[in-house]
Amino acid sequence: MKQRMAALSGRIGGGFGREWSGGNAIDLLESGQAYFPALEAAIDGAWREVLLQTYIFAPDATGRRIAAALMRAAARGVVVRVLVDGFGSRAFVRELMADMIAAGVEVLVFRRELRLLPIRRRLRRMHCKVAVVDGGVAFVGGINIVNDFDAEAPAHPRHDYVVRIEGALLGPILAASRRLWRLTSWVSLRRRVRGTYRMEAPARAAGGMRAIFLVRDNLRHRNDIENAYLEAIARARDEIVLANAYFFPGRRFRHALLAAAGRGVKVTLLLQGVADHPLMQHATRALYPIFLERGIRLFEYRRSLLHAKVAVVDHHWATVGSSNIDPFSLLLAREANVAIDDTGFAAELESRLRAAMREGARELRREDWQRLSRLRRLLCWLAYQAVRLATGIVDQGGKR
């Protein structure tokens, strides 16, 4: 199986390596309660360079805590570069950015919100959540720099994941982070990047895991993340467990899951039950009947807001990252995922997902859909059509 995966790695791509790399140590961090202390400790230990990319950098208690760590690092002479999205981090730009720049942190804003831009360009967001410290440790996942507890479910943290990485995979992650910084600097007309790059990723092994760094951009790597998912699903022979916050798969992805179920693969989907975007949730629910009729198990997570974008296939292939399975992530946004080929890591992630289903989710069955009122089903159908229309606009007629 490993040889077969290696043979496919060239087609999967990886943004800045295109090869599976061995020798990695990768730890799974669940929710901001695990991630934020680890990120803060890494920043406080930095002595040369910190690169941070995030869609949302909120000026709340969590954001100010991480901002303070970044400013402490800059005060020690560390090169600190923070890239935020112009839409997701509007409040950061208003309330935190000036203080951080004054403290010596370099800050760039990816695509400031301009109402005059065409909708397709306005929707091209920087959705990555990546941090690299001293070229020796990286964090990649779905967790923004924002309070971990959502107003809709204040008793429990958002359900989401990040991986902490050491080893050879740091090379492509560092290269991708620097390239995006340079590109944003050039587009922002700041063509002379202040400071110099002080660290290169070490070549030494840190563990025994094989992994690949996957990016989605609008140039050479438009389909890398989606193709990685599709190839893993096509190879599945036993089981697929997928958790995704905003799940509105295109035709290829839907057919891949249905084909897997048709050949006897056990397919389980963990989706949002508490919605922060009701239109997308209703559109997703319109897909439930076809999945349930084909034997795919559906769970809605209701303990808190599900924000995860992860999957496990056949108990050895896993992915953790920022990419939703919806047209906006897969067609427009800049995303970053890590795929890991390791039975131990896959077992841990699968165990966490099973616990989430057991403790915080409700399984949906065919009769649940049939019991819904005609009005509720009509609302789901209308939401589905609205999202399809939006997809057609941004895809400009592309077949998905």
Secondary structure, 3 states (H helix, E strand, C coil): CHHHHHHHHHHHCCCCCCCCEEEEEEEEEEHHHHHHHHHHHHHHCCCCEEEEEECCECCCHHHHHHHHHHHHHHHCCCEEEEEEECCCCHHHHHHCHHHHHHCCCEEEEECCCCCCCCHHHHCCCECCCEEEECCCEEEEECCCECCCCECCECCCCCECEEEEEECCCHHHHHHHHHHHHHHHHHHCCCCCCCCCCCCCCCCCCCCCEEEEEEEECCCCCCCHHHHHHHHHHHHCCCEEEEEECCECCCHHHHHHHHHHHHCCCEEEEEEECCCCCHHHHHHHHCCHHHHHHCCCEEEEECCCCECCEEEEECCCEEEEECCCECHHHHHCCEEEEEEEECHHHHHHHHHHHHHHHHHHEEEECHHHHHHCCHHHHHHHHHHHHHHHHHHHHHHCCCCC
